[in-house]
Amino acid sequence: MTLRARFLDEMKASMKAGTAERTSAIRMIMAKLKDADIASRPSGVPEVPEEQIVSMLRGMVKSRRESVEMYTQGNRPELAAKEEAEIAVIEAFLPQQLDDAATEAAVAEAVAETGATSIKDMGKVMAALRAKHAATLDMGKAGPMVKAKLGA
């Protein structure tokens, strides 16, 4: 089932269940997706591909995490809680992330695969990781692991 179909199914279920917050968050996701589709039309792409949808969702989570931090600093726990709830809904649509051990194994495999020996080869390793594990790997965590592995 594609992410687009999951969004529709989840929204219908959420509306039937009467969970207003979840329905609102899913509508927000669908609106952002529609904006992305409209923005991609001039380049001849009627709908953005799945990988771009996953990237969009990750961006949405990242911006909400930043908002949570700011609301917490500003002593606005009710707004922080709302953002946390939206994060939970958005993350439900994202593929399961690799844990630290699996990430380290993927980094070691990519280093061996590319034959990287120094920090100058970091770009090759990161490209190999992105090509193989783009949806399931947190590149923010992988970068420091690659640096450590290459002896930076």
C-alpha positions, 0 to 999 in steps of 0.5 A: 500500500502506498503512503498516499493510500495509507493517508486516506485510509487513516484519515477515514478511520480517524474521522470515524473514530472521532479523534479530532487531533489525529484527523487534523494532523493527517489533513495537515500531512495531506495538505503538505503533500498536495503543495509538493505535488503542485510544486512538482508539476512544472517539471512534468511530474504529476505526483511526487514519488514515495522517497520524496514523501518520506523526505517531506515527512522527515522534514515535518518531524524535524520542524515540529521537534524544533517547535517543541524545544522552543515551546518548552523554553518559552514555558508553553507546555500545552503547545509543546504537547500538541506538537508532540502529538503531531510528531507521533502521528507523522512518525507512524507513517515513516519507515522504521529506523535502524537502531544503533547496532544496525546503523553501525553494521551498515556503516561498516558494510558501506566503508568496506564496499567503497574501499574508503580509507580516509576522511576524504572518502566520506562522501563516497561512503555517505552516498553508498549509505543513502543509496542503500538505506535512504528510508531507514537510516538517520543520516544525522547519526550515520555521519559521525559514525562514518567519521569515527570509522574513517579515523577523523 
